[in-house]
Amino acid sequence: MATPKRRVSHAATASRKAQWLGALKSPSVTTCPHCGEMITTYRACPACGYYRGRKAVETGEDKA
């Protein structure tokens, strides 16, 4: 199995990771059609608990 001949410097490691991390995007957000809150896509709304037009999660308001 191949092993490195020298230790990789912190600068070389950081520059390699910076190229990979720069390609990452923040999670996309949208508005909830039921209550209008900003939510991440493909997740139930934490405010009202709706997902794709139906109640998916109980919220604190429902329990009270």
Order of alpha helices (4+ residues) and beta strands (2+ residues): alpha-beta-beta-beta-beta-alpha
